[in-house]
Amino acid sequence: MLRILLFLLLPLGLSAQAFPVFGPDRTPVLYLPPSADSLVRWAARDFADGLTALSGRTVSVVERERRDLSVPGIYVSTGGDAQLAGKWETFSLQAKDGSLIITGSDVRGTVRGISPGK
């Protein structure tokens, strides 16, 4: 079965954590808050389309009011991370409880977190 791992370099400790994007019983879902900026929505859809093309499995983008880590997925948000307060165009990636959390300091930071190569 297709199993792809996304390796994240954590900026503070420079240690690598693995986040299983796909597994035998796992197809990721990208969760966005209803208030997400249109540019963030575009980047999330582009990322989901890329994962779909890579895997052949449909990756959905879904609105979700609050982060619920009991539901594994890729959670995208802007603001709300104390480590990013006052910074511009910065993002954090965190693997936690079977989910990937992408948080941007602002809209451009969130987009860079979703699609850093663009």
LINHU-V643623 format. One record per residue. N is the residue number from 1. RES is the residue in one small letter. D_FIRST is the distance of its C-alpha to the first C-alpha in whole Angstrom. Layout:
n->N res->RES d_first->D_FIRST
n->N res->RES d_first->D_FIRST
//
This chain:
n->1 res->m d_first->0
n->2 res->l d_first->4
n->3 res->r d_first->6
n->4 res->i d_first->10
n->5 res->l d_first->13
n->6 res->l d_first->16
n->7 res->f d_first->19
n->8 res->l d_first->22
n->9 res->l d_first->26
n->10 res->l d_first->28
n->11 res->p d_first->31
n->12 res->l d_first->34
n->13 res->g d_first->32
n->14 res->l d_first->30
n->15 res->s d_first->27
n->16 res->a d_first->24
n->17 res->q d_first->21
n->18 res->a d_first->18
n->19 res->f d_first->16
n->20 res->p d_first->13
n->21 res->v d_first->13
n->22 res->f d_first->9
n->23 res->g d_first->7
n->24 res->p d_first->6
n->25 res->d d_first->9
n->26 res->r d_first->11
n->27 res->t d_first->12
n->28 res->p d_first->15
n->29 res->v d_first->18
n->30 res->l d_first->21
n->31 res->y d_first->25
n->32 res->l d_first->28
n->33 res->p d_first->31
n->34 res->p d_first->34
n->35 res->s d_first->36
n->36 res->a d_first->34
n->37 res->d d_first->35
n->38 res->s d_first->35
n->39 res->l d_first->33
n->40 res->v d_first->31
n->41 res->r d_first->30
n->42 res->w d_first->29
n->43 res->a d_first->27
n->44 res->a d_first->25
n->45 res->r d_first->25
n->46 res->d d_first->24
n->47 res->f d_first->22
n->48 res->a d_first->20
n->49 res->d d_first->20
n->50 res->g d_first->19
n->51 res->l d_first->16
n->52 res->t d_first->15
n->53 res->a d_first->16
n->54 res->l d_first->14
n->55 res->s d_first->10
n->56 res->g d_first->12
n->57 res->r d_first->12
n->58 res->t d_first->16
n->59 res->v d_first->17
n->60 res->s d_first->20
n->61 res->v d_first->23
n->62 res->v d_first->25
n->63 res->e d_first->29
n->64 res->r d_first->29
n->65 res->e d_first->32
n->66 res->r d_first->32
n->67 res->r d_first->29
n->68 res->d d_first->27
n->69 res->l d_first->25
n->70 res->s d_first->24
n->71 res->v d_first->22
n->72 res->p d_first->19
n->73 res->g d_first->19
n->74 res->i d_first->21
n->75 res->y d_first->24
n->76 res->v d_first->27
n->77 res->s d_first->31
n->78 res->t d_first->34
n->79 res->g d_first->36
n->80 res->g d_first->37
n->81 res->d d_first->36
n->82 res->a d_first->39
n->83 res->q d_first->38
n->84 res->l d_first->37
n->85 res->a d_first->41
n->86 res->g d_first->43
n->87 res->k d_first->41
n->88 res->w d_first->40
n->89 res->e d_first->37
n->90 res->t d_first->35
n->91 res->f d_first->32
n->92 res->s d_first->30
n->93 res->l d_first->26
n->94 res->q d_first->25
n->95 res->a d_first->22
n->96 res->k d_first->24
n->97 res->d d_first->22
n->98 res->g d_first->19
n->99 res->s d_first->20
n->100 res->l d_first->21
n->101 res->i d_first->25
n->102 res->i d_first->26
n->103 res->t d_first->30
n->104 res->g d_first->33
n->105 res->s d_first->36
n->106 res->d d_first->37
n->107 res->v d_first->36
n->108 res->r d_first->35
n->109 res->g d_first->34
n->110 res->t d_first->31
n->111 res->v d_first->30
n->112 res->r d_first->30
n->113 res->g d_first->28
n->114 res->i d_first->25
n->115 res->s d_first->26
n->116 res->p d_first->27
n->117 res->g d_first->27
n->118 res->k d_first->29
//
